Amino acid sequence: MPSAAKTLRVSFVQCRGTPYEVGRAQAGALAVTRKGKAFLRKKVQLPSWFKIRNEERAFRSYAPDLWEEIGGIAERLNIPMEQAVLCFGNDGLRMPTGGCSAIMSGGVYGRNYDFRPRGYEARFALVQVRGSYASIGGSHQLTGRLDGMNEHGLTIGLHLVKVLPRFPGLTSTLLVRRVLDSCATTAEAIDLLRRLPHAMKYNYSLLDAGGVAAVVEAGAGAVVVRRGDWLACTNHFQSPQLRRLNRRPAHSIGRLPPLENWAARELTAEQTFKALNFSASPAFHNYGNAQTLHTIITEPPKRRLLIGIGGDAAALEEDMMDVDFKLWVAGEDLPIEHLKGQLGLGLPSSRRPRARPQLKVQPRQ
């Protein structure tokens, strides 16, 4: 467990245009970063199983616009299309072990994304791709999304249940991107997630502008939907049909009761943010190698999104951002390029609030 706070800097990349142009823009933003420069220095050898025709056939069938986007990435980075597809395509989007928590209640969606800082892309992408819905979300390998909200207010987040065995199909972050690109409602997202092939076992938490919430429990050949006026979701299947497939439910089950309690009380967006992002919260992940890296809260009817990096972001203010996504869709770019937050148990004395926030959340009146 970290003994001192560390600063996490997350970038915001804003792109508009055709799929190809958006791919170029995202790659350009990557190329000037330390990670991007390291990537361009690295020699990539194609694995024996990799066949570019098979990859293209899959993308043309399930995500044709993303194939064009990867083409823009390859051109801007000046790398072969094979390398771009391997690193930023379906197999490159494979997610390692992580833990995430979400609640959907009273028109508010709240989520913590938990993962190892070293494997975090530390970037949010705002994209307005011609032919797709505009969206904002946590980015993974440029083309994938960890979570996000689109111009219709539909919000989705992923929750790993089990990595292996891996089956032929689409990875979770590609599935989240497809939902954001093409679905306006929870019903449409459920229908899409039923039709697309799943490579691994994941939960997908959903809330739309009409207040319709759902959790899609999905794996290869199995999709079960949980619905309710309020819902909570962590990293295990809750449906009787899929419980036997759970890999490691203990810590996931332990996080569920407080989430269900908050969901049942219909907290406001600000109350939900405080409950999830408070560093002493039972939903906050700060042990082992994984930590809560970002918290997002959305109000789909308002197209509003709160983003906090690290812990106790609301108490520090500069670690938190309030986004009116309607304005961005209308053409008004965000005024910032980066947002910083604190990882670890303590805060530097210069930034420590005078009174540490207490987790006392009153129900919505």
VOPAGU-2260 file (C-alpha; in pm, 1 decimal, decimal comma):
REM VOPAGU-2260
SITE   aa  ch    i         X         Y         Z
SITE  MET   A    0       0,0       0,0       0,0
SITE  PRO   A    1     151,8     334,5     -96,7
SITE  SER   A    2     287,3     536,7     193,9
SITE  ALA   A    3     261,1     877,2      27,6
SITE  ALA   A    4      48,2    1042,8    -235,1
SITE  LYS   A    5     160,8    1040,7    -596,4
SITE  THR   A    6      29,2    1273,0    -862,9
SITE  LEU   A    7    -152,1    1116,7   -1156,2
SITE  ARG   A    8    -185,3    1334,6   -1465,4
SITE  VAL   A    9    -463,1    1246,1   -1709,4
SITE  SER   A   10    -488,1    1404,3   -2055,4
SITE  PHE   A   11    -799,3    1501,7   -2249,6
SITE  VAL   A   12    -782,6    1446,7   -2624,0
SITE  GLN   A   13   -1054,2    1610,2   -2835,6
SITE  CYS   A   14   -1107,1    1492,7   -3193,3
SITE  ARG   A   15   -1366,0    1560,5   -3461,7
SITE  GLY   A   16   -1389,5    1440,4   -3821,2
SITE  THR   A   17   -1403,6    1121,3   -4025,0
SITE  PRO   A   18   -1293,2     793,5   -3864,1
SITE  TYR   A   19    -960,8     823,4   -4046,6
SITE  GLU   A   20    -909,4    1183,8   -3931,3
SITE  VAL   A   21    -995,6    1096,3   -3571,6
SITE  GLY   A   22    -746,4     808,6   -3585,3
SITE  ARG   A   23    -476,3    1045,5   -3708,0
SITE  ALA   A   24    -556,7    1299,0   -3437,2
SITE  GLN   A   25    -548,9    1042,2   -3157,2
SITE  ALA   A   26    -220,5     901,2   -3284,0
SITE  GLY   A   27     -73,8    1250,9   -3308,0
SITE  ALA   A   28    -159,0    1314,4   -2944,1
SITE  LEU   A   29       3,4     983,6   -2848,7
SITE  ALA   A   30     318,8    1039,5   -3052,5
SITE  VAL   A   31     435,4    1338,5   -2845,9
SITE  THR   A   32     398,1    1161,1   -2510,2
SITE  ARG   A   33     659,0     955,4   -2329,2
SITE  LYS   A   34     453,4     640,3   -2383,7
SITE  GLY   A   35     413,4     719,9   -2750,4
SITE  LYS   A   36     783,6     775,9   -2803,8
SITE  ALA   A   37     861,2     450,6   -2623,6
SITE  PHE   A   38     608,9     269,3   -2842,6
SITE  LEU   A   39     767,0     403,1   -3161,8
SITE  ARG   A   40    1113,2     289,0   -3046,4
SITE  LYS   A   41     994,1     -62,2   -2972,0
SITE  LYS   A   42    1029,2    -335,7   -3231,3
SITE  VAL   A   43     706,6    -530,0   -3273,1
SITE  GLN   A   44     708,2    -885,2   -3403,4
SITE  LEU   A   45     381,4   -1022,9   -3534,6
SITE  PRO   A   46     274,6   -1345,6   -3358,4
SITE  SER   A   47     229,0   -1656,5   -3568,9
SITE  TRP   A   48    -149,2   -1655,4   -3523,0
SITE  PHE   A   49    -189,0   -1301,2   -3657,0
SITE  LYS   A   50    -350,9   -1278,0   -4001,1
SITE  ILE   A   51    -435,0    -930,4   -4125,0
SITE  ARG   A   52    -713,6   -1061,1   -4349,7
SITE  ASN   A   53    -887,7   -1226,5   -4054,8
SITE  GLU   A   54    -858,0    -907,3   -3852,8
SITE  GLU   A   55    -996,4    -696,8   -4134,0
SITE  ARG   A   56   -1284,2    -937,8   -4188,6
SITE  ALA   A   57   -1381,0    -915,2   -3820,2
SITE  PHE   A   58   -1364,2    -536,3   -3812,2
SITE  ARG   A   59   -1556,9    -502,6   -4138,0
SITE  SER   A   60   -1828,4    -719,9   -3983,5
SITE  TYR   A   61   -1848,5    -573,6   -3633,8
SITE  ALA   A   62   -1678,0    -231,1   -3630,3
SITE  PRO   A   63   -1609,7     -99,7   -3982,1
SITE  ASP   A   64   -1553,1     261,9   -3875,3
SITE  LEU   A   65   -1287,9     152,2   -3626,9
SITE  TRP   A   66   -1099,3     -20,1   -3907,8
SITE  GLU   A   67   -1077,6     318,3   -4081,2
SITE  GLU   A   68    -973,2     480,3   -3753,1
SITE  ILE   A   69    -688,4     230,7   -3713,5
SITE  GLY   A   70    -582,7     318,6   -4067,2
SITE  GLY   A   71    -545,6     680,5   -3956,3
SITE  ILE   A   72    -342,0     569,7   -3655,3
SITE  ALA   A   73    -107,2     366,6   -3875,9
SITE  GLU   A   74     -55,3     655,0   -4117,9
SITE  ARG   A   75      10,8     916,2   -3848,2
SITE  LEU   A   76     253,7     693,9   -3655,8
SITE  ASN   A   77     417,2     579,6   -3979,9
SITE  ILE   A   78     386,0     212,8   -3888,9
SITE  PRO   A   79     257,9     -83,7   -4094,2
SITE  MET   A   80    -114,5    -147,2   -4079,2
SITE  GLU   A   81     -37,2    -492,2   -3936,5
SITE  GLN   A   82     139,1    -336,0   -3637,6
SITE  ALA   A   83    -139,8     -82,5   -3584,2
SITE  VAL   A   84    -405,5    -354,5   -3591,5
SITE  LEU   A   85    -208,2    -576,3   -3354,2
SITE  CYS   A   86    -147,5    -298,1   -3099,7
SITE  PHE   A   87    -464,9     -88,6   -3131,1
SITE  GLY   A   88    -710,8    -345,8   -3262,9
SITE  ASN   A   89    -911,8    -617,9   -3097,3
SITE  ASP   A   90    -626,8    -820,3   -2947,4
SITE  GLY   A   91    -438,6    -510,7   -2836,8
SITE  LEU   A   92    -746,6    -411,1   -2635,3
SITE  ARG   A   93    -729,8    -719,0   -2413,5
SITE  MET   A   94    -778,3    -606,4   -2053,1
SITE  PRO   A   95    -575,7    -746,9   -1761,5
SITE  THR   A   96    -719,4    -800,4   -1413,7
SITE  GLY   A   97    -888,4    -500,1   -1251,1
SITE  GLY   A   98   -1181,4    -414,9   -1025,8
SITE  CYS   A   99   -1460,7    -164,8   -1076,6
SITE  SER   A  100   -1773,8     -52,4    -893,3
SITE  ALA   A  101   -2088,0     118,5   -1027,3
SITE  ILE   A  102   -2432,4     229,1    -915,4
SITE  MET   A  103   -2730,4     338,7   -1126,7
SITE  SER   A  104   -3015,4     511,6    -947,3
SITE  GLY   A  105   -3251,8     808,0    -978,4
SITE  GLY   A  106   -3111,6     919,8   -1312,4
SITE  VAL   A  107   -2752,2     916,6   -1183,1
SITE  TYR   A  108   -2472,8     678,9   -1284,7
SITE  GLY   A  109   -2161,2     651,2   -1068,9
SITE  ARG   A  110   -1846,5     446,8   -1126,5
SITE  ASN   A  111   -1496,4     391,6    -993,9
SITE  TYR   A  112   -1237,5     253,6   -1234,4
SITE  ASP   A  113    -978,4      47,0   -1046,1
SITE  PHE   A  114    -655,4     -73,7   -1203,0
SITE  ARG   A  115    -276,7     -64,1   -1173,3
SITE  PRO   A  116    -145,7     287,8   -1246,5
SITE  ARG   A  117     133,5     151,1   -1463,8
SITE  GLY   A  118    -115,8      -8,2   -1703,7
SITE  TYR   A  119    -346,5     293,6   -1718,6
SITE  GLU   A  120    -352,1     497,1   -2038,8
SITE  ALA   A  121    -431,7     809,0   -1830,8
SITE  ARG   A  122    -638,0     971,4   -2098,5
SITE  PHE   A  123    -998,2    1063,7   -2169,8
SITE  ALA   A  124   -1105,9    1087,7   -2531,4
SITE  LEU   A  125   -1378,9    1316,4   -2660,8
SITE  VAL   A  126   -1461,1    1211,6   -3015,8
SITE  GLN   A  127   -1716,3    1329,1   -3268,1
SITE  VAL   A  128   -1674,0    1081,7   -3549,7
SITE  ARG   A  129   -1875,4    1130,2   -3866,5
SITE  GLY   A  130   -2140,6     857,4   -3885,9
SITE  SER   A  131   -2124,2     773,7   -3512,0
SITE  TYR   A  132   -2254,4     928,1   -3191,5
SITE  ALA   A  133   -2016,3    1166,6   -3017,2
SITE  SER   A  134   -1884,4    1037,8   -2685,0
SITE  ILE   A  135   -1653,2    1106,0   -2392,7
SITE  GLY   A  136   -1483,3     825,8   -2203,8
SITE  GLY   A  137   -1176,5     668,1   -2051,9
SITE  SER   A  138    -948,2     557,3   -2334,4
SITE  HIS   A  139    -765,7     225,9   -2372,7
SITE  GLN   A  140    -517,9     172,9   -2657,7
SITE  LEU   A  141    -669,8     473,2   -2839,8
SITE  THR   A  142    -964,2     291,4   -2996,1
SITE  GLY   A  143   -1110,7     120,7   -2687,6
SITE  ARG   A  144   -1312,1     268,9   -2402,0
SITE  LEU   A  145   -1323,2     173,8   -2034,0
SITE  ASP   A  146   -1642,7     368,7   -1974,1
SITE  GLY   A  147   -1816,8     679,3   -2100,6
SITE  MET   A  148   -2126,5     869,4   -2206,1
SITE  ASN   A  149   -2244,1     957,9   -2556,0
SITE  GLU   A  150   -2439,5    1251,1   -2699,2
SITE  HIS   A  151   -2772,3    1081,5   -2616,8
SITE  GLY   A  152   -2670,8    1045,6   -2251,5
SITE  LEU   A  153   -2626,8     668,6   -2268,4
SITE  THR   A  154   -2360,9     570,8   -2013,5
SITE  ILE   A  155   -2171,9     241,5   -1992,6
SITE  GLY   A  156   -1887,7      96,1   -1786,4
SITE  LEU   A  157   -1709,1    -239,0   -1790,6
SITE  HIS   A  158   -1641,2    -471,8   -1496,3
SITE  LEU   A  159   -1405,8    -766,6   -1537,3
SITE  VAL   A  160   -1534,5   -1101,1   -1410,5
SITE  LYS   A  161   -1292,3   -1353,0   -1560,1
SITE  VAL   A  162   -1005,5   -1327,1   -1808,7
SITE  LEU   A  163    -957,8   -1692,2   -1901,1
SITE  PRO   A  164   -1045,5   -1886,1   -2096,9
SITE  ARG   A  165   -1048,7   -1636,3   -2382,4
SITE  PHE   A  166   -1272,9   -1722,8   -2676,8
SITE  PRO   A  167   -1289,9   -1585,6   -3032,0
SITE  GLY   A  168   -1478,7   -1259,1   -3012,5
SITE  LEU   A  169   -1454,2    -889,9   -2927,0
SITE  THR   A  170   -1274,4    -754,0   -2623,0
SITE  SER   A  171   -1458,3    -554,9   -2358,2
SITE  THR   A  172   -1318,7    -211,9   -2440,4
SITE  LEU   A  173   -1408,9    -254,3   -2807,6
SITE  LEU   A  174   -1762,2    -355,0   -2705,5
SITE  VAL   A  175   -1794,1     -42,8   -2487,6
SITE  ARG   A  176   -1677,0     171,3   -2779,7
SITE  ARG   A  177   -1930,6       9,6   -3012,8
SITE  VAL   A  178   -2212,5      79,4   -2767,0
SITE  LEU   A  179   -2110,6     444,9   -2732,0
SITE  ASP   A  180   -2075,9     485,5   -3108,2
SITE  SER   A  181   -2407,4     334,2   -3211,4
SITE  CYS   A  182   -2661,8     308,2   -2925,3
SITE  ALA   A  183   -2891,1     580,7   -2791,8
SITE  THR   A  184   -3074,2     384,2   -2522,2
SITE  THR   A  185   -3018,1     102,3   -2275,1
SITE  ALA   A  186   -3249,8    -119,2   -2482,6
SITE  GLU   A  187   -3038,3     -63,1   -2793,9
SITE  ALA   A  188   -2719,1    -136,2   -2599,0
SITE  ILE   A  189   -2863,3    -460,6   -2463,2
SITE  ASP   A  190   -2964,7    -567,6   -2812,3
SITE  LEU   A  191   -2616,6    -491,7   -2949,8
SITE  LEU   A  192   -2440,9    -672,7   -2664,0
SITE  ARG   A  193   -2661,0    -975,4   -2726,3
SITE  ARG   A  194   -2563,2    -984,7   -3094,7
SITE  LEU   A  195   -2188,9    -926,6   -3072,3
SITE  PRO   A  196   -1944,6   -1208,4   -2984,7
SITE  HIS   A  197   -1778,9   -1180,3   -2641,6
SITE  ALA   A  198   -1420,2   -1294,9   -2592,7
SITE  MET   A  199   -1418,1   -1278,1   -2210,8
SITE  LYS   A  200   -1654,2   -1261,1   -1914,3
SITE  TYR   A  201   -1756,2    -910,0   -1815,1
SITE  ASN   A  202   -2037,6    -711,0   -1660,7
SITE  TYR   A  203   -2153,8    -396,3   -1840,3
SITE  SER   A  204   -2338,9    -135,0   -1633,2
SITE  LEU   A  205   -2580,9      87,6   -1826,3
SITE  LEU   A  206   -2802,6     392,2   -1772,9
SITE  ASP   A  207   -2976,9     606,2   -2036,1
SITE  ALA   A  208   -3142,8     947,9   -2045,6
SITE  GLY   A  209   -3482,1     789,6   -1978,3
SITE  GLY   A  210   -3355,9     652,4   -1646,4
SITE  VAL   A  211   -3352,0     291,3   -1769,2
SITE  ALA   A  212   -3078,1      98,1   -1587,6
SITE  ALA   A  213   -2939,7    -247,6   -1659,5
SITE  VAL   A  214   -2643,1    -472,5   -1597,3
SITE  VAL   A  215   -2548,8    -701,7   -1884,5
SITE  GLU   A  216   -2364,3   -1011,5   -1762,4
SITE  ALA   A  217   -2185,9   -1149,6   -2065,6
SITE  GLY   A  218   -1942,0   -1413,0   -2181,2
SITE  ALA   A  219   -1892,9   -1635,8   -2481,9
SITE  GLY   A  220   -2235,3   -1775,4   -2572,6
SITE  ALA   A  221   -2405,5   -1638,6   -2259,5
SITE  VAL   A  222   -2573,2   -1302,6   -2201,2
SITE  VAL   A  223   -2804,1   -1235,3   -1904,0
SITE  VAL   A  224   -2961,3    -896,8   -1828,8
SITE  ARG   A  225   -3044,3    -764,3   -1480,9
SITE  ARG   A  226   -3291,1    -475,6   -1462,8
SITE  GLY   A  227   -3427,3    -264,6   -1177,6
SITE  ASP   A  228   -3519,6      84,4   -1059,2
SITE  TRP   A  229   -3175,0      92,9    -902,0
SITE  LEU   A  230   -2878,4    -136,8    -952,0
SITE  ALA   A  231   -2524,0    -191,6    -827,0
SITE  CYS   A  232   -2246,3    -376,9   -1003,5
SITE  THR   A  233   -1896,9    -501,0    -920,0
SITE  ASN   A  234   -1680,6    -783,7   -1057,2
SITE  HIS   A  235   -1894,3   -1093,8   -1029,1
SITE  PHE   A  236   -2204,9   -1233,9   -1194,5
SITE  GLN   A  237   -2513,9   -1211,7    -974,6
SITE  SER   A  238   -2761,7   -1394,7   -1197,3
SITE  PRO   A  239   -2831,8   -1757,5   -1097,0
SITE  GLN   A  240   -2759,4   -1865,9   -1454,4
SITE  LEU   A  241   -2398,3   -1740,9   -1454,9
SITE  ARG   A  242   -2284,6   -1752,0   -1089,8
SITE  ARG   A  243   -2096,6   -2077,5   -1145,0
SITE  LEU   A  244   -1864,4   -1892,5   -1385,6
SITE  ASN   A  245   -1734,2   -1648,8   -1122,7
SITE  ARG   A  246   -1358,9   -1654,3   -1069,1
SITE  ARG   A  247   -1285,5   -1447,1    -758,6
SITE  PRO   A  248   -1603,3   -1313,8    -602,1
SITE  ALA   A  249   -1486,6   -1252,1    -241,8
SITE  HIS   A  250   -1361,8    -890,3    -261,2
SITE  SER   A  251   -1621,6    -813,0    -526,3
SITE  ILE   A  252   -1905,4    -935,9    -303,6
SITE  GLY   A  253   -1768,2    -732,9     -12,9
SITE  ARG   A  254   -1796,2    -406,6    -209,3
SITE  LEU   A  255   -2155,4    -471,1    -316,3
SITE  PRO   A  256   -2365,6    -394,8       0,2
SITE  PRO   A  257   -2259,8     -28,2      40,1
SITE  LEU   A  258   -2314,6      27,6    -331,5
SITE  GLU   A  259   -2663,5    -120,2    -308,7
SITE  ASN   A  260   -2735,7      97,1      -5,4
SITE  TRP   A  261   -2638,1     415,2    -189,9
SITE  ALA   A  262   -2831,6     311,9    -499,4
SITE  ALA   A  263   -3147,3     245,4    -296,7
SITE  ARG   A  264   -3125,3     594,2    -142,6
SITE  GLU   A  265   -3115,5     774,2    -480,0
SITE  LEU   A  266   -2826,3    1007,7    -408,6
SITE  THR   A  267   -2761,8    1321,6    -610,7
SITE  ALA   A  268   -2469,8    1335,5    -853,6
SITE  GLU   A  269   -2255,9    1522,5    -602,4
SITE  GLN   A  270   -2346,2    1283,5    -320,0
SITE  THR   A  271   -2268,2     984,2    -541,4
SITE  PHE   A  272   -1931,2    1133,3    -631,4
SITE  LYS   A  273   -1845,5    1186,5    -265,5
SITE  ALA   A  274   -1954,3     834,9    -169,8
SITE  LEU   A  275   -1742,7     667,0    -440,3
SITE  ASN   A  276   -1439,8     895,1    -449,9
SITE  PHE   A  277   -1378,2     937,1     -76,2
SITE  SER   A  278   -1046,4     760,9     -10,0
SITE  ALA   A  279   -1186,2     583,0     298,6
SITE  SER   A  280   -1499,7     469,4     116,0
SITE  PRO   A  281   -1569,2      93,7     109,7
SITE  ALA   A  282   -1595,0     129,7    -268,6
SITE  PHE   A  283   -1256,9     301,5    -303,0
SITE  HIS   A  284    -977,2      67,9    -411,5
SITE  ASN   A  285    -637,9     139,4    -259,7
SITE  TYR   A  286    -469,8    -186,9    -174,9
SITE  GLY   A  287    -236,2    -429,4    -346,9
SITE  ASN   A  288    -120,4    -311,3    -688,8
SITE  ALA   A  289    -458,1    -170,3    -794,1
SITE  GLN   A  290    -605,2     166,5    -704,8
SITE  THR   A  291    -908,9     374,1    -794,9
SITE  LEU   A  292    -770,8     576,8   -1082,7
SITE  HIS   A  293   -1077,4     773,3   -1182,7
SITE  THR   A  294   -1435,8     828,8   -1074,9
SITE  ILE   A  295   -1705,9     930,3   -1321,2
SITE  ILE   A  296   -2059,1    1040,5   -1240,9
SITE  THR   A  297   -2310,2    1109,9   -1517,5
SITE  GLU   A  298   -2656,2    1261,1   -1529,5
SITE  PRO   A  299   -2775,1    1130,7   -1867,4
SITE  PRO   A  300   -3080,8    1360,0   -1906,3
SITE  LYS   A  301   -2853,8    1665,4   -1862,2
SITE  ARG   A  302   -2560,8    1516,6   -2060,9
SITE  ARG   A  303   -2351,4    1610,4   -1759,0
SITE  LEU   A  304   -2040,5    1426,9   -1645,8
SITE  LEU   A  305   -1825,6    1470,0   -1334,5
SITE  ILE   A  306   -1470,1    1336,1   -1358,2
SITE  GLY   A  307   -1234,7    1296,7   -1064,5
SITE  ILE   A  308    -879,5    1163,9   -1075,0
SITE  GLY   A  309    -747,5     964,2    -779,5
SITE  GLY   A  310    -908,5    1007,5    -438,6
SITE  ASP   A  311   -1079,7    1290,3    -247,1
SITE  ALA   A  312   -1103,6    1490,7    -568,4
SITE  ALA   A  313   -1411,6    1687,1    -458,5
SITE  ALA   A  314   -1223,3    1818,7    -155,4
SITE  LEU   A  315    -938,8    1944,8    -372,7
SITE  GLU   A  316   -1151,9    2085,8    -657,1
SITE  GLU   A  317    -868,3    2109,1    -911,3
SITE  ASP   A  318    -868,5    1726,6    -925,8
SITE  MET   A  319   -1231,3    1727,9   -1042,8
SITE  MET   A  320   -1401,7    1851,1   -1360,9
SITE  ASP   A  321   -1768,4    1916,0   -1443,6
SITE  VAL   A  322   -1838,5    1859,3   -1815,1
SITE  ASP   A  323   -2147,4    1981,8   -2000,5
SITE  PHE   A  324   -2126,0    1740,9   -2291,6
SITE  LYS   A  325   -2407,9    1915,4   -2481,3
SITE  LEU   A  326   -2178,8    2215,3   -2525,2
SITE  TRP   A  327   -1894,4    1999,9   -2651,6
SITE  VAL   A  328   -2119,4    1826,6   -2905,1
SITE  ALA   A  329   -2227,8    2172,7   -3022,9
SITE  GLY   A  330   -1864,7    2256,4   -3096,5
SITE  GLU   A  331   -1727,4    2410,9   -2775,1
SITE  ASP   A  332   -1400,5    2240,1   -2678,6
SITE  LEU   A  333   -1302,7    2178,6   -2316,6
SITE  PRO   A  334   -1076,7    2458,6   -2190,6
SITE  ILE   A  335    -822,9    2219,1   -2034,7
SITE  GLU   A  336    -589,2    1953,0   -2170,0
SITE  HIS   A  337    -498,2    1777,9   -1843,9
SITE  LEU   A  338    -645,1    1696,0   -1503,6
SITE  LYS   A  339    -435,7    1590,7   -1204,3
SITE  GLY   A  340    -522,8    1376,4    -906,4
SITE  GLN   A  341    -370,2    1204,5    -607,5
SITE  LEU   A  342    -296,6     833,8    -570,0
SITE  GLY   A  343    -201,3     681,1    -236,1
SITE  LEU   A  344    -324,3     703,9     118,7
SITE  GLY   A  345    -197,9    1045,9     223,0
SITE  LEU   A  346    -196,6    1387,3      60,4
SITE  PRO   A  347      97,1    1628,6      49,5
SITE  SER   A  348      60,8    1878,5     331,3
SITE  SER   A  349      43,4    2170,4      88,0
SITE  ARG   A  350    -269,5    2024,4     -69,9
SITE  ARG   A  351    -430,4    1854,5     229,5
SITE  PRO   A  352    -770,7    2003,4     311,4
SITE  ARG   A  353    -801,5    2153,1     658,5
SITE  ALA   A  354   -1076,7    1908,0     751,8
SITE  ARG   A  355   -1075,7    1566,5     593,1
SITE  PRO   A  356   -1414,7    1500,6     427,4
SITE  GLN   A  357   -1641,1    1262,8     616,4
SITE  LEU   A  358   -1849,2    1001,1     441,8
SITE  LYS   A  359   -2188,7    1116,7     567,7
SITE  VAL   A  360   -2425,7    1107,8     275,3
SITE  GLN   A  361   -2786,1    1213,8     321,8
SITE  PRO   A  362   -3053,5    1075,1      89,2
SITE  ARG   A  363   -3193,5    1297,3    -183,4
SITE  GLN   A  364   -3483,9    1512,6     -66,8
